[in-house]
């Protein structure tokens, strides 16, 4: 990415936006380009400012964050990745936000380092789920009743049968299965005995074949199709 990561902060609480701005503006590779206090304002600001990342509250006046996310993602001129920022007291909001196109989640009680890491991850196209919510979110989209997703060995990993124009390779299917277990690139590399650069290549190919915007949506799609 050329230049700093451009961030739009969306929340109806001015104090929270001010806190986020203070944290992010201290980073040399991140700049806050705008703020919005409602969903409708967020849609307008996203169109006008073209940020790289948007932190999006859920419950706001005028238009909630889920509808705002849906409208922003539907605009082909806007390429921003959206992180839902929530207290996570309403699971249904999070599931709806994923369907709307959110790329990550961050709890409002997260530390400064978590906010910074989330912005950088989304800007890099990696997506991000707070550890506290990862399995709850992914389990919601599983075909079977919600349960922890066991990390498969290389030998035992089931290779999903996909109905795609270009099927996943065996290695790509293994990577997708590990992605569904919320593994990082470094963890996937260690599990499969390959380099991180190779993992990144596989992830890029998986996103292309599934037509997913980022890792989070790839995993959600895989679960909803019963692939992982």
Secondary structure, 3 states (H helix, E strand, C coil): CCCCEEEEEECCCHHHHHHHHHHHCCCCCEEEEEEECCHHHHHHHHHHHCCCEEEECCCCCCCCHHHHHHHHHHCCCCCCEEEEEECCCCHHHHHHHHHHCCCEEEECCCCHHHHHHHHHHHHCCCCEECCCCHHHHHHHCCCCCCCCCCCCCCCCCCCCCCCCCCCCCHHHHHHHHHHCCCCCHHHHHHHHCCCHHHHHHHHHHHHHHHCCCCHHHHHHHHHHCCCC
